[in-house]
Amino acid sequence: MEETFQDYVQHLVEGLLPGARVEFLPARELSHTDPIYPVRFKTETADLVVSFPQRMVLMRDGEEPVRNTVMCLVRLVYYFRK
């Protein structure tokens, strides 16, 4: 499932932020909560790390919440470009 998540995020970013680099960092486990999966997004003007909770990464129907999160990130990057 992690590989599917990574492929999906990579594909979204390639379409929405051409030239941006995506780096999948090692999952970090926190006590008493879901593990998180940090993803670094790098453009010429931004370097952001977004942590996705395990339930978004491992859910079969997790595409919509992941897509919405990436869309918010893209809007944020465009905001800082202006």
Secondary structure, DSSP 8 states (H G I E B T S, - for coil): -HHHHHHHHHHHHHHHSTT-EEEE---B--TTS--EEEEEEE-SS-EEEEEEEHHHHH-TTTHHHHHHHHHHHHHHHHHHH-
